[in-house]
């Protein structure tokens, strides 16, 4: 049975990967994944019972696959990984008729287990096509491997959050101060 869905917002994509990915959880010292999927089914415009497909194991597997794209060594490698990911889902565009009779653009997959992979991959594809793969990445903060999407005007983001940026700056300041004291 085909399942239709809408794209996952790119902000939710990064939250999802950082919450459920194995590497971000280990780097942050979190051993247990979050207790639930935090409403991913609602973002994807799925039926309420579709949350059953979003098991903790499935969420972790998808997050790890996406993390690999964010951490790819080159734009070419990221593009190939993303293309392979989308091809593997069998995702295709579709139209549905909304309750008011107007057409609604959606995406469709035949396997319900592929919905989150396809929705996440499509969000990342849209962002990369519009802004380039150099605008996605892994935090350069100490002990952090969270992913980020760079929406800054200059395109120079290197940290997942201001918190990581500040921690890194404070640590560098303390190292310089300790070296000067020696």
Secondary structure as GFF3:
##gff-version 3
##sequence-region A 1 182
A	DSSP	beta_strand	3	5	.	.	.	ID=ss1
A	DSSP	alpha_helix	10	20	.	.	.	ID=ss2
A	DSSP	alpha_helix	22	27	.	.	.	ID=ss3
A	DSSP	alpha_helix	40	43	.	.	.	ID=ss4
A	DSSP	three_ten_helix	48	53	.	.	.	ID=ss5
A	DSSP	alpha_helix	56	70	.	.	.	ID=ss6
A	DSSP	alpha_helix	75	89	.	.	.	ID=ss7
A	DSSP	beta_strand	92	97	.	.	.	ID=ss8
A	DSSP	beta_strand	103	109	.	.	.	ID=ss9
A	DSSP	three_ten_helix	112	114	.	.	.	ID=ss10
A	DSSP	alpha_helix	115	131	.	.	.	ID=ss11
A	DSSP	three_ten_helix	133	135	.	.	.	ID=ss12
A	DSSP	beta_strand	136	138	.	.	.	ID=ss13
A	DSSP	beta_strand	147	149	.	.	.	ID=ss14
A	DSSP	alpha_helix	162	181	.	.	.	ID=ss15
###
